[in-house]
Amino acid sequence: MEAENPSRCFTPKRSRRSDGDRTRAAIMTATIALIAEEGLAGTTQRKVAKRAGVSLASITYHFATLDELFEAAFDRLIDDSVARLDQLKPDAQEGKISISEAWDRVVRDPDGRTPEHVIGSFELLVASIRQPQLRPASIKLLDALNGFFQTWTVGPDPARSALSLMLGLSLTEAASGRQLGEADIASVFSDFGLWPDDKAMQHA
């Protein structure tokens, strides 16, 4: 009797796992986009299923509740944002980009960052005010941003001020739908003792 090929036994299992990963990723992408477009209140499991091109049963299979779906989507959003900051940080620390260039790449991202990530981040921060279970994700994002912009300051406290400035600028752009002019940005930066063309601080 011919021996059973072990690889045949495991291939379907691997295929099911990869299909599940793709479905989950599609659900996350759709959820983040809908949160940015319609806010938490306007995002439903049915809308996510339609946007992701999957069945409603697929949504409930991966995420038992809408709150669980939101938490997973925000975790994905934060992980993506932190990974991007980690990619940019070496250039910042080596003085290859100025603080305004860094802000531009974090918020506007001419290399492909979507507005959904910025708006979704604000949705997360606002939702965390009333939903404590979301605060760990918010803190992770704020800590990563604070550590990143500390490159241009002499310590964590000034970095938090710089972060507040960056959040305010990006919120202004998101709310108005218009990019701030370079003169406006330079004026705000200088009020905080920073200059748009400043390179990285040389920390001792």
FENBELVEN-V357809 format. One record per residue. N is the residue number from 1. RES is the residue in three letters. SS is DSSP state (A for helix, B for strand, O for the rest). Layout:
# FENBELVEN-V357809
[[N:RES:SS] [N:RES:SS]]
This chain:
# FENBELVEN-V357809
[[1:MET:O] [2:GLU:O] [3:ALA:O] [4:GLU:O] [5:ASN:O] [6:PRO:A] [7:SER:A] [8:ARG:A] [9:CYS:A] [10:PHE:A] [11:THR:A] [12:PRO:A] [13:LYS:A] [14:ARG:A] [15:SER:A] [16:ARG:A] [17:ARG:A] [18:SER:A] [19:ASP:A] [20:GLY:A] [21:ASP:A] [22:ARG:A] [23:THR:A] [24:ARG:A] [25:ALA:A] [26:ALA:A] [27:ILE:A] [28:MET:A] [29:THR:A] [30:ALA:A] [31:THR:A] [32:ILE:A] [33:ALA:A] [34:LEU:A] [35:ILE:A] [36:ALA:A] [37:GLU:A] [38:GLU:A] [39:GLY:O] [40:LEU:O] [41:ALA:O] [42:GLY:O] [43:THR:O] [44:THR:O] [45:GLN:A] [46:ARG:A] [47:LYS:A] [48:VAL:A] [49:ALA:A] [50:LYS:A] [51:ARG:A] [52:ALA:A] [53:GLY:O] [54:VAL:O] [55:SER:O] [56:LEU:A] [57:ALA:A] [58:SER:A] [59:ILE:A] [60:THR:A] [61:TYR:A] [62:HIS:A] [63:PHE:O] [64:ALA:O] [65:THR:O] [66:LEU:A] [67:ASP:A] [68:GLU:A] [69:LEU:A] [70:PHE:A] [71:GLU:A] [72:ALA:A] [73:ALA:A] [74:PHE:A] [75:ASP:A] [76:ARG:A] [77:LEU:A] [78:ILE:A] [79:ASP:A] [80:ASP:A] [81:SER:A] [82:VAL:A] [83:ALA:A] [84:ARG:A] [85:LEU:A] [86:ASP:A] [87:GLN:A] [88:LEU:A] [89:LYS:A] [90:PRO:A] [91:ASP:A] [92:ALA:A] [93:GLN:A] [94:GLU:O] [95:GLY:O] [96:LYS:O] [97:ILE:O] [98:SER:O] [99:ILE:A] [100:SER:A] [101:GLU:A] [102:ALA:A] [103:TRP:A] [104:ASP:A] [105:ARG:A] [106:VAL:A] [107:VAL:A] [108:ARG:A] [109:ASP:O] [110:PRO:O] [111:ASP:O] [112:GLY:O] [113:ARG:O] [114:THR:O] [115:PRO:A] [116:GLU:A] [117:HIS:A] [118:VAL:A] [119:ILE:A] [120:GLY:A] [121:SER:A] [122:PHE:A] [123:GLU:A] [124:LEU:A] [125:LEU:A] [126:VAL:A] [127:ALA:A] [128:SER:A] [129:ILE:A] [130:ARG:A] [131:GLN:O] [132:PRO:A] [133:GLN:A] [134:LEU:A] [135:ARG:A] [136:PRO:A] [137:ALA:A] [138:SER:A] [139:ILE:A] [140:LYS:A] [141:LEU:A] [142:LEU:A] [143:ASP:A] [144:ALA:A] [145:LEU:A] [146:ASN:A] [147:GLY:A] [148:PHE:A] [149:PHE:A] [150:GLN:A] [151:THR:A] [152:TRP:A] [153:THR:O] [154:VAL:O] [155:GLY:O] [156:PRO:A] [157:ASP:A] [158:PRO:A] [159:ALA:A] [160:ARG:A] [161:SER:A] [162:ALA:A] [163:LEU:A] [164:SER:A] [165:LEU:A] [166:MET:A] [167:LEU:A] [168:GLY:A] [169:LEU:A] [170:SER:A] [171:LEU:A] [172:THR:A] [173:GLU:A] [174:ALA:A] [175:ALA:A] [176:SER:A] [177:GLY:O] [178:ARG:O] [179:GLN:O] [180:LEU:O] [181:GLY:O] [182:GLU:A] [183:ALA:A] [184:ASP:A] [185:ILE:A] [186:ALA:A] [187:SER:A] [188:VAL:A] [189:PHE:A] [190:SER:A] [191:ASP:A] [192:PHE:O] [193:GLY:O] [194:LEU:O] [195:TRP:O] [196:PRO:O] [197:ASP:O] [198:ASP:O] [199:LYS:O] [200:ALA:O] [201:MET:O] [202:GLN:O] [203:HIS:O] [204:ALA:O]]
